[in-house]
Amino acid sequence: MRKIIFLFLTIISFKISAQEISIIPQPVYLEIKKDQKDFVIDSKTQIVVVDTSLINSAKFLCDYLQKYYQIKLNVTNVTPNKNFITLVLNTRISEFDDAYVINSSDKAISIAGTSKPGVFYGVQSLIQSFPVNDTEILNIPNLNITDYPRFGYRGMHLDVSRHFFDVAFIKQYIDYLALHKMNYFHWHLTDDHGWRIEIKRYPKLTEIGAWRKGSIVGLWPGKGNENIKYQVLPNEVKITPKDAVIKTDGIKHGGYYTQEQIKDVIEYAAKRYITIIPEIEMPAHSMALLTAYPELGTEPDKKYEVAQTWGMMNKYNNVLQATDTTFKFLENVLTEVMELFPSPYIHIGGDEASKIWWKQSSVSQQFMKIKGLKNESELQSYFIRRVEKFVNSKGKTIIGWNEILQGGLAPNAIVMSWQGEKGGIEAAKQSHKAIMTPENRMYFNHGQFLKEDSLTASTPSFLADVYNYEPVPAALNTEQAKYIWGGQACLWTEYITNPAKVQYQLFPRLDALSEILWTPKEKRNYPDFKKRLKTQLKRYDLMGITYSKRYLED
């Protein structure tokens, strides 16, 4: 008798939980008809795909069900009488790009999208309607969902220069973005601390530039065994005394992706309708490059080293010399990058270029004189414009951090605004697309709480602050606001050395990010989001994802 009662209570509990649908990001319209019978996904359920272009979405759903619920489904192009999930393209269901509609009954579930990505996003919402416990039978309530994204650019960034992450984890990271309906992955592949992409014409970039002798321990100036010294110039802001000692751990760190590995990752992302935007930093953040090819620096006789400490701006000379030789080198590098990545966008950095290195270089000063440039800010602009002209000639568009506005914005450039909103506002007023990623809200390398268990960047970026951020600045009028393409969060890895820490810094702030970029502004509601988040965190338990459990205490 006890077994019968237990089974009955389990069924009742399961039915209740199945009715509590918690989808993040919140759909535009969601209706649950609780008086109708549920659809049951079991081993006999079939996925119907008549249009072969939707196989990627069908396979993603099959793989998810098999991995997390041990349910293996068959994909067919023949529609049975009942117990099937159908994926279809239908441009008439909505006027919006990448929209989808889900309708379910006890006999079938239909996911229709205005595009292939739209169908895929519908699959992600269906997945989030699954129970968050490991079960062999999935009850899906009678649903009606109509949905579409608010912004065209919904991005997430990962820095692999400070700490390298292998291909398997990069694919996992892409799956996290897919679950949240993100459509751009900004891959930060080069910086002072390591060059991570194979360039066949310049093998020393990875033979030498992909490896550093050690890493700073703790917050700068660190605590460790190895000592590095750098010169503090007389005319710079003295952050530390002259010949300051920076302590690092002395452990060699590095790695890079071959072009074949990158092709594999690109293909993997494309099947999830995520465009990968590669970032090749210039003219600063180039210490790894200069270690491999010192002749391209403003001090060609100097022995450069791949940076072992974090931080920028005047601490060490990491700026490329503006010469025809340098530009030819960059054109050759970018040619290989653009041939490798199908993305129409190439991120060229452009941030934190300390002008003192150009100011003290006779070669730079002569170059400026020949080109009629009045100051180093104009040289920065010339650098970006010249690179942009080359990238445009290959049919691509550049994206740069907001410093590319210095000295005059390149004609077709897209601005990524990280130093607050000012750069994005200025770009939009100049009729340039802008991507909003202000550090105080959108940098997930910052802690989530005032006190964290592990080392993070300083000032916290609280979940509520992320969620309540509005990507369209109030300073823009209606016409200017159209140039806000979307938003992005950045995950810099100075203090992130392993996948579990990446996950912890990412979740659950990625959920908040996805909702501000997908859901209509008027439907965003933080208390309701926190309620849905509790179910999402249980899903992360099922998926084996590390996240901050302190949010469950609220």
C-alpha angles and dihedrals in degrees: 000000000000090000091052092050091046091050091048093050091047091053092048091048091048092050092051093049091048090057093054100084113187112183123179120225092039111244121238090242129011127173126178116196100206095181091064128084119263126248110240121213111205137147091285095057114111130207111222117209118169095166106066091207087075095059091102091060092045092050092048090054092046093049092049093050093048095045099047104023103024090233114140116201132193122233116216141165093218118088113226125206095257146347098056142122115217127201117199142167115232120163091188097068094079143006090223127094117254093005124156140191126207122197122175136181133167089275105043149357121224123199113187124179135185087224141011091265089049091057090047091052088051089055090054091054091048090052089053090055090062119103113264095229127084105262138151094222123052120201113204116191123229101279138187115186129171114182147159137165125267097210131039093216116056107165144177126188134208126192111214096169099076090045125009122229123194127242094259091059093043088058090049089051090052089053090055089055092047093053088056095047094247114157107191130058113194105205111199098205105165137040142128092291101054144345107229107181126079112239107187095201091055108036094170089071088076100021090058109004096054094065134066129188096231147337132242113260116225125340116338127313084031137198119260149105107269123072128215125184128202132183119248108214118230094237099048130088105273104233091170135006119282115285090014115189116235114194122215135174096250092226116137112240132182151101139163143206121251116224089251090055091049091051088052092052092046091053091047092052093045090059086058092046092247119139115213114219111198119212121213106182121226152201091359131021085059103123094118090051092047092050088059096039109020092170088077094062132087088249103044093170092055122100103238121199131200102261118261097183131060126238134068144207114088096345092105138353108264099147125119119235112246102235135130088252091057093047091050089051091051092047090054091048093047091047090061091044093050092046089052100045119056089200113123087219131070120188111217100180107220096179135129097008105167108220095206092082092057091042093057095042116095089200091055092047092050091048090052091050093051092048094044094242115160100204145353093274088061088048088054089052092046090052094052094042093051092050090045092053090055094045091048090052087063092053095257135119127224127231120197140176115264092268088078085079089071112109092005132322119265111252100252103019126134115220123222105202113211104147092072121291099301095096093048092048092049092048093049091050087054089052094252124135114255133197114204117222106146111185097228092061108016106043106098093186084078117090122267093220138031090256120034128187092230137035118285138159113284125262109048124244102214122210092239091052091051092048095047095049114117112208094203107075117226088229091073125084122224095271094046092047089065088073092064096101094185141278144279141195122222128217112198113188107210089120098025113090105160142035095254090058090048089054093047092052091045101047131104093359090070087063091056091046093051092052096050090050099042110028123074110261093239092056096054112111121169099203090050090046091053089052092052090043092066089064091045091054089054087053089055088054089055090049094046094243122156114228140156107281093192090088089067089064093066 
